Amino acid sequence: MAQAVEEWYKQMPVITRSYLTAAVVTTIGCSLDIISPYHLYLNPRLVVKQYQFWRLVTNFLYFRKMDLDFLFHMFFLARYCKLLEENSFRGRTADFFYMLLFGATVLTGIVLLGGMIPYISESFAKIIFLSNSLTFMMVYVWSKQNPFIHMSFLGLFTFTAAYLPWVLLGFSVLVGASAWVDLLGMIAGHAYYFLEDVYPRMTGRRPLKTPSFIKALFADDPVVVARPANVRFAPPPADELHQD
């Protein structure tokens, strides 16, 4: 059993393995009182006035207390982060990292702006960890890129992957969780999907092109497509035709 888990962990792509490891270590550290969540949560005042810039990152690593909800989110993080990195972003690690960076920036910006708007500022003030929202963003992007895959929810009913975010949002509401967390993930995910997949098809321009300095951080292996032996994809040269 331990060997199977180790093998599963080693086979994860680099971004998925790194994020999952950081999330688990951070959450366990907080559960054991090694790390205090008060040093991790998103606090704009402390970021700006006391230069605690790490909060812009650490608030995406803590998934609250270790319970069934924690295991639920770790499953979704491991599954959909891995599916995206191995399929849609295969051979494009830098692009996948940039997607997460874009999502984290959008989520942070929404929370900061929402905290300034009357009537809803109180709701946004309660959102101090965005880890669940970033995970939900990955689920949303995957569902948009794989809309026709058939899925089942707890064996109760089946649906296509396009409706997965809405099914999970409904489930969150039923169990009494905040809908804002999932909605923020959907907003960030849709912003990325539109700018990366829809807008380029409409205009021929790609606004979310990964910067070269981020590409330089990752040495992606080229994706090689195997070609069967003795199979031609073009007419043979004329001299071969006249050899016999």
VOPAGU-2260 file (C-alpha; in pm, 1 decimal, decimal comma):
REM VOPAGU-2260
SITE   aa  ch    i         X         Y         Z
SITE  MET   A    0       0,0       0,0       0,0
SITE  ALA   A    1     276,3     243,1      98,3
SITE  GLN   A    2     469,7     157,1    -216,2
SITE  ALA   A    3     162,2     221,0    -432,1
SITE  VAL   A    4     110,0     563,2    -273,3
SITE  GLU   A    5     477,0     647,6    -322,2
SITE  GLU   A    6     461,5     545,1    -686,5
SITE  TRP   A    7     142,7     748,6    -739,0
SITE  TYR   A    8     309,8    1051,2    -580,8
SITE  LYS   A    9     627,0    1020,8    -789,9
SITE  GLN   A   10     427,1     994,9   -1112,4
SITE  MET   A   11     257,5    1330,1   -1055,5
SITE  PRO   A   12     370,9    1613,6   -1282,5
SITE  VAL   A   13     589,1    1875,7   -1118,8
SITE  ILE   A   14     336,8    2156,8   -1057,5
SITE  THR   A   15      68,3    1923,0    -922,1
SITE  ARG   A   16     315,4    1745,9    -693,7
SITE  SER   A   17     462,4    2073,4    -567,1
SITE  TYR   A   18     125,7    2236,5    -495,5
SITE  LEU   A   19     -20,9    1926,4    -330,6
SITE  THR   A   20     288,7    1885,1    -113,8
SITE  ALA   A   21     289,8    2250,8      -6,5
SITE  ALA   A   22     -83,2    2239,1      74,1
SITE  VAL   A   23     -60,7    1919,8     279,6
SITE  VAL   A   24     253,9    2030,0     467,8
SITE  THR   A   25     107,0    2373,9     542,9
SITE  THR   A   26    -227,5    2236,6     663,2
SITE  ILE   A   27     -64,3    1966,1     876,6
SITE  GLY   A   28     176,1    2224,1    1019,1
SITE  CYS   A   29    -116,9    2441,6    1124,5
SITE  SER   A   30    -303,4    2142,9    1272,0
SITE  LEU   A   31       3,0    2059,4    1485,7
SITE  ASP   A   32      46,6    2425,2    1586,7
SITE  ILE   A   33     384,8    2438,9    1417,6
SITE  ILE   A   34     257,9    2716,6    1193,4
SITE  SER   A   35      -6,1    2971,6    1286,6
SITE  PRO   A   36    -282,8    3042,2    1033,1
SITE  TYR   A   37    -265,9    3404,0    1152,5
SITE  HIS   A   38      67,6    3431,3     971,9
SITE  LEU   A   39     -77,5    3292,4     649,0
SITE  TYR   A   40    -414,3    3454,3     582,3
SITE  LEU   A   41    -470,1    3731,9     327,6
SITE  ASN   A   42    -454,5    4070,1     496,5
SITE  PRO   A   43    -411,4    4363,8     254,6
SITE  ARG   A   44    -317,1    4604,6     533,0
SITE  LEU   A   45     -32,3    4384,9     656,0
SITE  VAL   A   46      83,4    4323,5     299,0
SITE  VAL   A   47     100,2    4693,0     212,6
SITE  LYS   A   48     203,8    4853,0     542,0
SITE  GLN   A   49     424,1    4582,0     693,1
SITE  TYR   A   50     549,2    4428,7     365,2
SITE  GLN   A   51     427,9    4079,2     453,7
SITE  PHE   A   52     417,5    3979,5      88,2
SITE  TRP   A   53     424,0    3606,5     164,0
SITE  ARG   A   54      55,7    3629,9     252,7
SITE  LEU   A   55     -20,7    3669,8    -118,2
SITE  VAL   A   56     105,9    3310,9    -160,4
SITE  THR   A   57      40,9    3135,9     171,0
SITE  ASN   A   58    -332,4    3205,1     168,3
SITE  PHE   A   59    -350,8    2962,2    -127,8
SITE  LEU   A   60    -178,4    2683,2      66,2
SITE  TYR   A   61    -392,4    2647,7     378,2
SITE  PHE   A   62    -710,1    2438,7     349,0
SITE  ARG   A   63    -841,8    2489,7     703,1
SITE  LYS   A   64    -859,6    2206,0     953,8
SITE  MET   A   65    -790,9    1846,0     859,0
SITE  ASP   A   66   -1130,6    1684,3     825,5
SITE  LEU   A   67   -1350,4    1529,5     557,7
SITE  ASP   A   68   -1370,2    1863,4     377,7
SITE  PHE   A   69    -989,3    1876,4     365,0
SITE  LEU   A   70    -970,4    1529,2     210,7
SITE  PHE   A   71   -1242,8    1627,6     -35,6
SITE  HIS   A   72   -1043,9    1928,8    -157,4
SITE  MET   A   73    -715,3    1736,6    -168,0
SITE  PHE   A   74    -883,7    1482,4    -394,5
SITE  PHE   A   75   -1006,0    1754,4    -630,4
SITE  LEU   A   76    -670,7    1930,8    -621,0
SITE  ALA   A   77    -475,2    1613,7    -701,7
SITE  ARG   A   78    -722,5    1493,5    -965,3
SITE  TYR   A   79    -800,7    1803,4   -1170,0
SITE  CYS   A   80    -464,2    1973,2   -1133,8
SITE  LYS   A   81    -305,3    1650,3   -1258,6
SITE  LEU   A   82    -555,4    1610,0   -1543,0
SITE  LEU   A   83    -492,0    1962,6   -1666,0
SITE  GLU   A   84    -114,4    1940,0   -1640,9
SITE  GLU   A   85     -92,2    1599,3   -1809,2
SITE  ASN   A   86    -343,9    1663,0   -2086,3
SITE  SER   A   87    -439,3    2019,8   -2175,6
SITE  PHE   A   88     -95,8    2151,1   -2068,3
SITE  ARG   A   89     114,2    1851,0   -2161,3
SITE  GLY   A   90     463,8    1970,3   -2244,4
SITE  ARG   A   91     362,0    2325,6   -2139,9
SITE  THR   A   92     452,4    2343,9   -1771,1
SITE  ALA   A   93     525,7    2715,5   -1792,8
SITE  ASP   A   94     179,9    2782,6   -1941,1
SITE  PHE   A   95      16,9    2581,3   -1662,8
SITE  PHE   A   96     209,0    2771,9   -1396,7
SITE  TYR   A   97     104,3    3096,9   -1564,4
SITE  MET   A   98    -259,8    2984,4   -1553,9
SITE  LEU   A   99    -235,3    2932,5   -1177,6
SITE  LEU   A  100     -59,0    3266,8   -1139,2
SITE  PHE   A  101    -331,3    3438,1   -1341,8
SITE  GLY   A  102    -603,5    3270,4   -1134,4
SITE  ALA   A  103    -439,6    3364,5    -804,9
SITE  THR   A  104    -404,4    3726,0    -921,4
SITE  VAL   A  105    -768,5    3747,8   -1033,6
SITE  LEU   A  106    -894,9    3594,5    -708,7
SITE  THR   A  107    -685,6    3828,7    -497,0
SITE  GLY   A  108    -799,0    4128,5    -699,2
SITE  ILE   A  109   -1167,2    4035,1    -667,7
SITE  VAL   A  110   -1141,9    3997,3    -290,7
SITE  LEU   A  111    -958,3    4328,6    -253,2
SITE  LEU   A  112   -1206,6    4516,0    -473,1
SITE  GLY   A  113   -1505,6    4342,7    -317,9
SITE  GLY   A  114   -1390,6    4455,6      23,8
SITE  MET   A  115   -1428,9    4816,5     -90,7
SITE  ILE   A  116   -1785,7    4785,7    -222,9
SITE  PRO   A  117   -2066,7    4870,4      20,2
SITE  TYR   A  118   -2324,1    4601,7     106,6
SITE  ILE   A  119   -2097,6    4315,6       0,1
SITE  SER   A  120   -1773,5    4420,2     168,2
SITE  GLU   A  121   -1864,4    4225,5     481,4
SITE  SER   A  122   -1895,3    3901,9     284,7
SITE  PHE   A  123   -1557,2    3952,7     115,9
SITE  ALA   A  124   -1392,7    4043,2     445,7
SITE  LYS   A  125   -1460,9    3686,5     562,1
SITE  ILE   A  126   -1266,9    3538,3     270,0
SITE  ILE   A  127    -912,6    3526,0     403,2
SITE  PHE   A  128    -798,6    3199,7     238,4
SITE  LEU   A  129    -835,7    3145,0    -136,2
SITE  SER   A  130    -703,3    2789,3    -163,2
SITE  ASN   A  131   -1048,1    2637,6    -219,6
SITE  SER   A  132   -1129,8    2898,0    -483,3
SITE  LEU   A  133    -810,7    2826,0    -677,5
SITE  THR   A  134    -889,5    2454,4    -671,1
SITE  PHE   A  135   -1241,1    2527,1    -796,1
SITE  MET   A  136   -1094,1    2736,9   -1077,3
SITE  MET   A  137    -900,1    2432,9   -1199,8
SITE  VAL   A  138   -1217,9    2223,2   -1189,8
SITE  TYR   A  139   -1398,3    2489,6   -1392,6
SITE  VAL   A  140   -1124,4    2515,0   -1658,8
SITE  TRP   A  141   -1109,3    2136,4   -1693,0
SITE  SER   A  142   -1489,1    2114,9   -1731,3
SITE  LYS   A  143   -1482,0    2378,5   -2006,0
SITE  GLN   A  144   -1210,9    2195,3   -2195,4
SITE  ASN   A  145   -1377,8    1853,1   -2154,2
SITE  PRO   A  146   -1750,7    1936,7   -2163,9
SITE  PHE   A  147   -1881,3    1606,4   -2302,5
SITE  ILE   A  148   -1728,2    1360,9   -2054,4
SITE  HIS   A  149   -2000,4    1175,4   -1863,8
SITE  MET   A  150   -1977,3    1185,5   -1485,1
SITE  SER   A  151   -2171,3    1062,6   -1183,2
SITE  PHE   A  152   -2231,1    1241,3    -854,1
SITE  LEU   A  153   -2222,4    1000,4    -559,2
SITE  GLY   A  154   -2395,9     747,0    -781,0
SITE  LEU   A  155   -2718,8     948,4    -758,6
SITE  PHE   A  156   -2734,4    1094,8   -1108,4
SITE  THR   A  157   -2520,5    1138,3   -1416,5
SITE  PHE   A  158   -2431,2    1453,3   -1606,2
SITE  THR   A  159   -2170,5    1584,0   -1847,7
SITE  ALA   A  160   -1854,1    1755,2   -1726,6
SITE  ALA   A  161   -1981,1    2094,6   -1846,1
SITE  TYR   A  162   -2218,8    2096,6   -1547,2
SITE  LEU   A  163   -1963,0    1979,1   -1288,5
SITE  PRO   A  164   -1896,3    2326,2   -1137,4
SITE  TRP   A  165   -2269,1    2388,1   -1094,7
SITE  VAL   A  166   -2322,7    2046,7    -935,8
SITE  LEU   A  167   -2042,7    2114,1    -686,7
SITE  LEU   A  168   -2174,6    2464,6    -620,4
SITE  GLY   A  169   -2519,0    2321,5    -544,3
SITE  PHE   A  170   -2364,9    2062,1    -313,9
SITE  SER   A  171   -2174,0    2333,8    -125,3
SITE  VAL   A  172   -2496,6    2526,5     -70,2
SITE  LEU   A  173   -2674,5    2211,1      51,3
SITE  VAL   A  174   -2408,2    2138,0     314,0
SITE  GLY   A  175   -2409,7    2499,0     433,6
SITE  ALA   A  176   -2074,9    2610,0     290,4
SITE  SER   A  177   -2021,3    2958,7     154,5
SITE  ALA   A  178   -2119,6    2986,2    -211,0
SITE  TRP   A  179   -1881,9    3281,5    -254,4
SITE  VAL   A  180   -1576,4    3054,9    -243,3
SITE  ASP   A  181   -1696,6    2843,6    -536,8
SITE  LEU   A  182   -1832,4    3143,4    -727,7
SITE  LEU   A  183   -1495,7    3318,2    -709,9
SITE  GLY   A  184   -1329,6    3010,2    -854,4
SITE  MET   A  185   -1584,9    3001,3   -1136,2
SITE  ILE   A  186   -1528,2    3369,9   -1215,5
SITE  ALA   A  187   -1150,1    3328,9   -1228,0
SITE  GLY   A  188   -1182,1    3008,4   -1430,3
SITE  HIS   A  189   -1417,5    3165,4   -1682,0
SITE  ALA   A  190   -1191,0    3469,5   -1718,6
SITE  TYR   A  191    -900,7    3240,2   -1804,4
SITE  TYR   A  192   -1108,5    3020,8   -2037,2
SITE  PHE   A  193   -1240,9    3322,8   -2226,8
SITE  LEU   A  194    -904,3    3495,7   -2264,4
SITE  GLU   A  195    -711,3    3179,0   -2349,6
SITE  ASP   A  196    -959,1    2973,8   -2557,0
SITE  VAL   A  197   -1248,5    3192,6   -2676,5
SITE  TYR   A  198   -1095,2    3534,7   -2742,3
SITE  PRO   A  199    -802,2    3404,4   -2954,7
SITE  ARG   A  200   -1048,3    3218,9   -3181,0
SITE  MET   A  201   -1250,8    3537,1   -3222,0
SITE  THR   A  202    -965,6    3780,0   -3287,9
SITE  GLY   A  203    -652,6    3576,6   -3359,9
SITE  ARG   A  204    -479,5    3744,0   -3064,3
SITE  ARG   A  205    -371,1    3568,5   -2744,5
SITE  PRO   A  206    -363,3    3813,2   -2449,2
SITE  LEU   A  207    -245,7    3552,7   -2197,4
SITE  LYS   A  208      74,8    3455,5   -2373,2
SITE  THR   A  209     317,7    3324,6   -2113,0
SITE  PRO   A  210     604,5    3570,4   -2051,4
SITE  SER   A  211     947,8    3452,3   -2160,3
SITE  PHE   A  212    1095,9    3483,6   -1810,4
SITE  ILE   A  213     841,4    3230,1   -1682,0
SITE  LYS   A  214     915,5    2996,4   -1971,9
SITE  ALA   A  215    1282,0    3018,6   -1879,2
SITE  LEU   A  216    1203,1    2873,8   -1536,0
SITE  PHE   A  217    1073,8    2548,4   -1679,3
SITE  ALA   A  218    1254,4    2315,8   -1914,6
SITE  ASP   A  219     966,2    2134,3   -2079,3
SITE  ASP   A  220    1035,2    1807,5   -2253,4
SITE  PRO   A  221     914,1    1815,2   -2614,4
SITE  VAL   A  222     601,4    1612,0   -2683,5
SITE  VAL   A  223     699,8    1342,1   -2931,5
SITE  VAL   A  224     436,8    1166,8   -3139,4
SITE  ALA   A  225     549,0     819,0   -3241,2
SITE  ARG   A  226     516,1     728,9   -3609,9
SITE  PRO   A  227     479,0     367,1   -3718,0
SITE  ALA   A  228     764,0     226,2   -3924,2
SITE  ASN   A  229     732,8     209,1   -4303,3
SITE  VAL   A  230     442,4     451,5   -4311,6
SITE  ARG   A  231     470,2     739,6   -4553,9
SITE  PHE   A  232     297,4    1072,4   -4504,2
SITE  ALA   A  233     405,2    1208,1   -4843,3
SITE  PRO   A  234     460,6    1063,9   -5192,7
SITE  PRO   A  235     797,8     890,6   -5230,8
SITE  PRO   A  236    1072,6    1077,7   -5418,3
SITE  ALA   A  237    1066,0    1035,3   -5794,9
SITE  ASP   A  238    1399,9     851,5   -5801,4
SITE  GLU   A  239    1258,7     579,3   -5574,8
SITE  LEU   A  240     973,3     522,0   -5817,6
SITE  HIS   A  241    1214,0     447,5   -6103,7
SITE  GLN   A  242    1462,0     224,8   -5916,9
SITE  ASP   A  243    1295,9    -106,0   -6016,4
